[in-house]
Amino acid sequence: MKRRQERTRRKIFRKQDIPLYIMAFPTVIWLICFCYLPMGGLVLAFKDYKVQKGIFGSDFVGFKNFEFLFTTTDAFIITRNTILYNVVFIALNLFLAVGLALMLSELHSRLLAKSLQTVFMMPSFLSWAVVTIIVTAFLDRNNGFVNQVIRMLGGKGMTDWYLVIEPWPFLLVFINAWKNVGFQAVVYLAVISGISSDYYEAAVLDGASRLQQARYITLPHLRFIIVINMIMAMGGIFRGDFGLFYNVTGNSGALYRVTDVLDTYIYRGLMNLGNIGMSSAAGFYQSVVGFVAILAANKVVSKIDPDSAMF
């Protein structure tokens, strides 16, 4: 037994791996400080937090803080919006990103391909504050581009788009895709570039068209990364992108019916009520649901295609 334990230790701790351990050390410290230690604050979800008493001295209230999410009259609306938007974001962005990656991979000009990759990736590096300014430039009532075009065509062009509900579900989906699809496409493009050219040469000899090559060679190679991305995305199914739903919409009360999600509702609750316990309970609830969603999605995938599952 002792010999086996010594052999195991030797396999784990090898001198040639010391540089790797040194490189990993800052990341491990970061994870401990910013990911694991803050988890102790989850106790706030079960306490009536008072600054004077501190985190551990505040009164224990059990699951009372969780009632904030379920007893409100807006519970159905914010839950519906959060889930439906995320489902659309995941499905549409996946379709667009894979399609864009396939088109970029067919470009013969290396300079053009790299230029387009840069153009498509740029929105993902913009903060939501910058995106909000861009959207306002289009939708502003007085000087917005949309209203100016309407006036040029003979209309009144005085619509306050931040008070009109109808276009916003489509606008939010479009803005989210515009900001995120480019980065996802580059990830898929990196996988495509790693596929051996032998597959395509053999397919050409067999008379396969470009569409058939994409269907029977490229997409099967992308299957694993697509499934992993979808499983990971399920972890955020109960989280709304705060910058998108709060900043871009200008926190307009007239739009709450189609733009209010769990994160914006929790934020306003914290600002209005100042109840940190309720906000902690909401965050804890979202994390648990996301974790369960990942496990469920991975279980389904393992039943359908075990090789594509995460674990």
ABEGO torsion letter per residue (X at the ends): XAAAAAAAAAAABBAAAAAAAAAAAAAAAAAAAAAAAAAAAAAAAABBBBAAAEAAABBBAEAAAAAAAAABAAAAAAAAAAAAAAAAAAAAAAAAAAAAAAAAAABABAAAAAAAAAAAAAAAABBAAAAAAAAAAAABAAABAAAAAAAAAGBAGABBAAABAAAAAAAAAAAAAAAAAAAAAAAAAAAAAABBAAAAAAAAAAGBBAAAAAAAAAAAAAAAAAAAAAAAAAAAAABBBAAAAAAAAGGBAAAAAAABBAAAAAAAAAAAAGBAAAAAAAAAAAAAAAAAAAAAAAAAAAAABAAABAX
